Amino acid sequence: MEDIYSARVLEEYKHPKNFGTLSSPTHQSKEANSCGDTIHMFCTVNNSVITEIKFSGKGCAISLAAASLLTEFVKGKTIADVNKLTENDMHQLLGITVPLSRKHCARLALTSLKEALEK
């Protein structure tokens, strides 16, 4: 069985990129999953392009690593690009096979980001 706590996941968990808040985001959303992880996404969008993005929250290594990797991936992308992302894309960003019991952790950041961009 593949180790879901790969070096990449652990590094992103211990040293997440874009962790924090934005003082004047144009879009934001806070979402939680069934095991208590929470991710609050903050982003600034100009002409449908994500120009700034940060997140805050608490949770397991997978949920925080996914948020870190997602924020790096979507900088400079359009809202339409983000809306095309799937749970499988999150698994690819993480670089692991996410077990069924942890899929909600891997998709939480994407759920929060998509919710923020709908507002």
WOCORGI-V913754 format. One line per field, one symbol per residue. ss: DSSP state (h for helix, s for strand, l for the rest). phi: phi as a letter, one per 30 degrees, with the letter a starting at -180 (. if undefined). A space follows every 10 residues. Layout:
ss->???
phi->???
This chain:
ss->llllllhhhh hhhhllllsl llllllssss sslllllsss ssssssllss ssssssssll hhhhhhhhhh hhhhlllshh hhhlllhhhh hhhhlllllh hhhhhhhhhh hhhhhhhhl
phi->.dddcdeddd ddddbddidk bcdbddbaab bbcdcjdbbc cbbccbhicd cbabbbkbld eddddddddd dddceicded dddddbeddd ddedibddde dbddddcedd edddddddd
